Amino acid sequence: MSTYTFQLLAVRKHRFSFTEGLASAFDYTPIINAYNVSPTPNVADARAIASDFIATGDDMRTALADYARTQ
């Protein structure tokens, strides 16, 4: 898992409780928490693509560094 993924998970101010997890399973309309809120679908797509590139780049750097250490 890349550093970027850990940063995304670190955005929450507190840990999930059991009741929050249970409630989120039945939260079909995002009343409890709103995730990935964007003004337009195009902005949401651009953010998702940028996030994917960052995560992929981090994973590639990690894999290349591991490979370089074994050589």
Residue, then its C-alpha position, 0 to 999 in steps of 0.5 A: m500500500s502506498t504512502y498516498t493511500f495511508q494519507l487518504l486513510a489519515v484524513r479521518k479525525h478518529r477511528f471507526s467505531f463498530t456502530e459507525g461501521l454497522a450504520s454505514a453498511f445500511d447507509y444507502t444515501p450518504i447521510i452519515n458521511a459524504y465521500n468523494v464530493s465534487p461539483t461536477p462529474n468531470v471534476a470527479d473523474a479528473r480527481a480520480i484519474a489524478s489519484d490513480f496516477i499518484a498511487t500507481g507512481d508510488d507503487m512503481r517507485t516502491a517496486l523499482a526500489d525493491y528491485a534495485r536493492t536485490q540487484 
